[in-house]
Amino acid sequence: MVLHDSKLNIYKGMIQYLLESTNYTLKHIAHLSESTIKNIRTIYSGKEIPLGFTSELQLIRLYQIILEIQSSAPKIPNYFIKDEKYDYIRY
């Protein structure tokens, strides 16, 4: 049972990371991992890993792809990021 709970927490964390680091919704994640929205919601809610969940590898691959993309993206120095709160000031 501990292994099952650990897997559930890992998959839930992966889904949470995808939601926070991309513009993906649970529906997008389900589609991209070749799963059903019901299965992804069940995992994300922390209830359980559905019986017969066959999309584990696809979910892991999606997570890995996003990690690779984000780790290889060029870093933008803070001084190049526009500060939106001062847009209304006229000089």
N, C-alpha and C positions, 0 to 999 in steps of 0.2 A: 504494500500500500504506500510506503514511503517513496518508492521509485515512481509510482503513478502520480503522487502529489508533486514530486520534484519536476516531472515532465510537464505537468499542468502549469506549474509556476513559470517554467522556462518558456513554454509556448505563449502563455499570457503576456510575459515580459516582451517577447519578440513582437507580438501583435501591438502592444503598447508603444514600443519603439517605432514601429512602422507608422502608426497613427501620428506620433509626435514629430517624426523627422521627415515626413512626406505629406503630400496633400491627399493621401489615400484615405478612403473610408473603409469601414468593415466590408462593405460590398466589393470595393476594389480588391481588397486583400483576399477575399474569398475567390473572386474571379481569377486573380493572378496566381493563386496557389491551387487552382483547380479543385476547390472545395465548395461546399454550400454555405450560404450566409448563416444558416441555422447552426452549422458546426462551428464556424468561427465565432459567432455570438456566444455559444455555449462555453467554448474555451475562454474567451475574453471575460466572460462574467465570473470565471473561476469556479464554475460548477463541476465540470468534469471534461475529460477527453471522450468524445462520443465513441461508442462501440463501432468498430468498422471504419474508424477515421483513417482513410487511405492517403490523405494529402500531407502527411507529416514531412516527407522529403521535399515536396514542392514548397511548403511553408518555410522550411529551413533554407532552401535555395533562394527564395525571394528575400528573406532576411539577409542572407550572405551577400547577395547582389547589391542590395541597398547599402550595406556596410562598406563594400568595396567601392561603390560609386562615391560615397561620401568621404571616404578616406583618401581617395585620389583626386578629389576636387581641389582646385587651387584655393588657398586661403587668402581672403581679402583683408588687408590691414584695416584696422578700425578707422584710421583717418580718411579712408576712401568711402566710408559708409555715410550716406547723407543723414543728417539729423533733421527729422521731420518736424520737430516741435518749433523750429525757428523759420519755417517757410512763410509764415504770414508777415514777417518783418520786412519793411521796405527800407532800402538804403537811400 
